[in-house]
Amino acid sequence: MPKLIVCGRGGCGKSTLVTLLARTLGAREKVLVVDTDESNLGLCKMLGQNPPEMSLMASLGGKSAVQKKLLASLQQENSEKANYFKENLSLADLPSACVNWDGMVGNLRIGKIEHSMEGCACPMGSITRSLLKELEVNNNEWVIADTEAGVEHFGRGILEGADLILMVIDTSYESVLLAEKAKGLAEEAHKKFFVVLNKVDEATEATLRRELADRGIEVGSAISHSSDISGANLVGNSLDANMQRDSMDKLVDKIVRLCS
């Protein structure tokens, strides 16, 4: 099944969508949620899980070791192609300390910013690119990557191993402009792309659909504003797929059709 990248501007609801989608899929299939955002700390809380024992970057020797390998690759002919994993990598091959499973849903952290002045997040982006490229999933397995805000990860090449890119659009013109940029980047990489509207009501949904249609951007699903979701996110409670069951079921059906 697919490897998905979920992106969008800061605060649009990327982690909310990732959690609801993982919960919906996890009722019947195995789902690995990959936290690629080096600064966001709330995804595990939304999933109702504890963070893994260690990050994937830590299992590879830490940021300095990863950075050294990345810099070495930049000096070679195949720059930007540092690989950290074997070919035909499976979910079972991932270090057990790096994945926390709760039933059919697991979460994995690429790495987090731990100290001030520690430098850029490029090593984490390099790990994510290599992981998504080498990881192979079976018919009953999914991978959903929650990314940092913006489109920098497109430049890092993490979409190379993805099957589909979902962009979350909230009720802001900035989201529309960012979606237009992301659509172009996805097309350049020959990746399937559509957007999911979030936190909309009847009026804002109509406006967003019109603005996006003018730019040739496909809307895959819409999630209405929910006081239950807002309240849970405010105090760090876990999210339940039933909070948006109809929207999530429709979204899953669309993803399966696109990727089958």
Buried (B, 14 or more C-beta within 10 A) or exposed (E): BBBBBBBBBEEBBBBBBBBBBBBBBBEEBBBBBBBBBBEBEBBBBBBBBEBBEBBBBBBBEBBEBBBEBBEEBBEEEEEBBBBBBEEEBEBEEBBEEBBBBEEBBBBBBBBBEEEEEEEEBBBBBBBBBBBBBBBBBEEEBBBBBBBBBBBBBBEBBBBBBBBBBBBBBBBBEEBBEBBBEBBBBBEEBEBBBBBBBBBBEEEBBEBBBEBBEEEEBEBBBBBBBBEEBEEBBEEEBEBBBEBBEEBBEBBBEBBEEBBE
